[in-house]
Amino acid sequence: MESNLKVLFVAAECTPYIKVGGLGDVAGELPLKLKELGVDVNIVIPANKDMEVPTQYKGDFPVNLGWRNETCVVREVINAPVPTYLVDNYHYFGRSGVYGHRDDPERFAFFCMAVYEMLQHFDYKPDVIHLNDWHTAPLAMLIRENEREHPHFHEIALLYTIHNLEYQGVSGRNIFAMFGVKDVVFKTTKVEYYGCFNAMKAGLNYADIITGVSKTFSHQMLSPEHGFGLEGVVQSRKSALRGVINGINTSLWNPETDALLVNTYNSEGLLKKRENKRQLKKDLGLDEKDVPLFASVTRLVPNKGLDLLEGAAEYIVKEGGQFILLGSGEKYYENVFMRLMDRYPGSISVNLEFNNAKAHRIYSGSDFFLMPSRYEPCGISQLIAMRYGTIPIVHKTGGLADTVLDAGKNTGEGTGFTFATYSMDAFQRALKKAFGIYKDESALSGLIKRAMSRESSWEEPAREYLSLYEEARKENQKRKTKGRKTLFEEKGKGESHI
Ligand code: GLC
């Protein structure tokens, strides 16, 4: 038992109950590992119409949204591995889709208000609240701005994790008004942003410790190129900023035991992986010749580098390889890739769906895994690919830079291929290296073995979070005794826009 901290983990989505992206995986997996380390952890997420999970009523209370009251019903998931609470309200969460509604800022403002009320309703006093992304960030403002009325809030340390800085929850001042905090909080050094309310800023300005989901990403957030307009705010909190890479669920993603594979294997039995490749190609209607097989499992959104991926698919086919895509998303990209499949039948397979079994077989049966993301705070697929011995080819950014070591320089240490400049030329050079190594069986199997032996479990990241929770508590103590100012306040820049 390494810790007896009480931690409340707050997120918009969480596996296995509901998942849109990597955030859902993190919320489902990190708390589980923390629990193994002795942490008394609870999860709270919004309810959703699409959740099919047995729950038990825990209580209800009114939530004052400034101009009206809405009822919050709290239900607990029955037999959850980590105690998990769903915040429900028919108007806000009785619909499908976690994100993408016009009233998202209002829905998540309600969520934060409801969690805030819930702490009091159940007299729950966590040592640390771990917030994730903009949807949960205003809770940090609520806790800190209401310390006077609720003195025990002083004791709660706040850790805020950023999984994506691009989505900031920018909305009108009317949303800010829902929180019922003093009007003076609506200023640039706190949550105001060009006349709007910026939820992400609440997390950045009020948390004791801020983490990005990889070291490179945390560093990149400080720059105009990757700061999405908030680089100034991130810089002002630089001393509180850390980077912790995500893990993956290594029991679920394990080629030795994966029941969804035709053949299970480890790095000593790579012939079985080859057999999985043969079967996969057959299932997806690809020609049966022995050529390098490239794959991508991705949401079809621009930041995943789909413009480069389209060019890469054509290049691969022209060089004699094959390409598989699995994923769904924006219609524009769905059409782009469908057209490619029509143009190159037998060489390109496009699967516009979310299909877990297919994903496992693609991770296992492919030779190379493509991730040319424009930006990638952490990335999870490259970790899974490596574990299955499928060599990642990635844009050297964010978590991809931290987890994939370039094999291009033949140092005998690489686990994949990386390219530094976001361009088709640079990507093609990396693809060329992949075609090259495919012909050299012993070099390829060395590379596969190194990729498979990368340690990607949650063990280490969970321990890092544990020590950051302690650090957040210390920072919170310091704040109480000395007061903490943002860099702008210290420099007397006051209200200037960043
Ligand atoms: C977001 C990021 C992704 C990261 C995930 C989990 O989806 O875009 O890079 O892996 O969050 O932290």
Boltz pocket constraint, residues with backbone or C-beta under 6 A from the ligand:
constraints:
  - pocket:
      binder: B
      contacts: [[A, 21], [A, 22], [A, 23], [A, 26], [A, 162], [A, 163], [A, 164], [A, 213], [A, 246], [A, 375], [A, 376], [A, 377], [A, 378], [A, 379], [A, 380], [A, 399]]
      max_distance: 6.0
